[in-house]
């Protein structure tokens, strides 16, 4: 069990295939979260890795929660 674990089949569906998931998540975070820069999103079998710079801890946590609330992410 990790620091942030999410239920995979619960949340908002914003993409149709895994191939478009990383780019869609990145675009979604840019719209919903202010204070992120140099954002990179990697997807590996439902597990998302976010890398980038945050203006503060609140922005970091918001990005994690938004991503975790997307259907298909664990």
C-alpha positions as a Markdown table, in Angstrom:
| # | Residue | x | y | z |
|---|---|---|---|---|
| 1 | Unk | 0.0 | 0.0 | 0.0 |
| 2 | Unk | 1.5 | 3.3 | -1.1 |
| 3 | Unk | 1.3 | 6.8 | 0.4 |
| 4 | Unk | -1.6 | 7.7 | -2.0 |
| 5 | Unk | -3.7 | 4.7 | -3.1 |
| 6 | Unk | -6.9 | 5.1 | -5.2 |
| 7 | Unk | -9.6 | 2.7 | -6.3 |
| 8 | Unk | -9.1 | 2.1 | -10.0 |
| 9 | Unk | -12.7 | 1.9 | -11.2 |
| 10 | Unk | -14.1 | 4.9 | -9.4 |
| 11 | Unk | -13.9 | 8.5 | -10.6 |
| 12 | Unk | -14.4 | 10.6 | -13.7 |
| 13 | Unk | -13.5 | 9.1 | -17.0 |
| 14 | Unk | -11.6 | 11.6 | -19.2 |
| 15 | Unk | -10.1 | 9.3 | -21.8 |
| 16 | Unk | -11.1 | 6.2 | -23.9 |
| 17 | Unk | -7.8 | 4.3 | -24.3 |
| 18 | Unk | -4.5 | 4.0 | -22.3 |
| 19 | Unk | -2.7 | 5.4 | -25.4 |
| 20 | Unk | -4.2 | 8.8 | -24.9 |
| 21 | Unk | -4.3 | 8.7 | -21.1 |
| 22 | Unk | -1.0 | 10.4 | -20.3 |
| 23 | Unk | -1.6 | 13.4 | -22.6 |
| 24 | Unk | -5.2 | 13.7 | -21.4 |
| 25 | Unk | -4.2 | 13.6 | -17.8 |
| 26 | Unk | -1.5 | 16.3 | -18.4 |
| 27 | Unk | -4.0 | 18.6 | -20.2 |
| 28 | Unk | -6.6 | 18.0 | -17.4 |
| 29 | Unk | -4.1 | 19.0 | -14.7 |
| 30 | Unk | -3.0 | 22.1 | -16.5 |
| 31 | Unk | -6.7 | 23.3 | -16.7 |
| 32 | Unk | -7.7 | 22.3 | -13.1 |
| 33 | Unk | -4.4 | 23.2 | -11.2 |
| 34 | Unk | -2.5 | 26.4 | -11.2 |
| 35 | Unk | 1.1 | 26.4 | -10.0 |
| 36 | Unk | 2.4 | 23.4 | -12.0 |
| 37 | Unk | 5.3 | 23.7 | -14.4 |
| 38 | Unk | 7.5 | 21.2 | -16.3 |
| 39 | Unk | 4.8 | 18.6 | -15.9 |
| 40 | Unk | 5.5 | 15.1 | -17.2 |
| 41 | Unk | 2.9 | 12.3 | -16.9 |
| 42 | Unk | 3.8 | 8.6 | -17.3 |
| 43 | Unk | 1.2 | 5.8 | -17.2 |
| 44 | Unk | 2.0 | 2.2 | -16.5 |
| 45 | Unk | -0.9 | -0.2 | -16.2 |
| 46 | Unk | -3.2 | 2.2 | -14.3 |
| 47 | Unk | -0.4 | 3.6 | -12.1 |
| 48 | Unk | 0.4 | 7.3 | -12.8 |
| 49 | Unk | 3.8 | 9.0 | -12.1 |
| 50 | Unk | 3.7 | 12.8 | -12.0 |
| 51 | Unk | 6.9 | 14.7 | -12.3 |
| 52 | Unk | 7.3 | 18.4 | -12.4 |
| 53 | Unk | 7.6 | 21.6 | -10.3 |
| 54 | Unk | 4.9 | 22.8 | -7.9 |
| 55 | Unk | 4.6 | 26.3 | -6.4 |
| 56 | Unk | 3.7 | 24.8 | -3.0 |
| 57 | Unk | 2.7 | 21.7 | -1.2 |
| 58 | Unk | -1.0 | 22.4 | -1.6 |
| 59 | Unk | -0.7 | 22.4 | -5.4 |
| 60 | Unk | 1.2 | 19.1 | -5.2 |
| 61 | Unk | -1.5 | 17.5 | -3.2 |
| 62 | Unk | -4.2 | 18.9 | -5.4 |
| 63 | Unk | -2.6 | 17.4 | -8.5 |
| 64 | Unk | -2.3 | 14.0 | -6.8 |
| 65 | Unk | -6.0 | 14.1 | -5.7 |
| 66 | Unk | -7.2 | 15.2 | -9.2 |
| 67 | Unk | -5.3 | 12.4 | -10.9 |
| 68 | Unk | -6.5 | 9.9 | -8.4 |
| 69 | Unk | -10.1 | 10.8 | -9.0 |
| 70 | Unk | -9.8 | 9.9 | -12.7 |
| 71 | Unk | -11.4 | 6.6 | -13.6 |
| 72 | Unk | -8.8 | 3.9 | -14.4 |
| 73 | Unk | -6.1 | 5.3 | -12.1 |
| 74 | Unk | -4.9 | 3.4 | -9.0 |
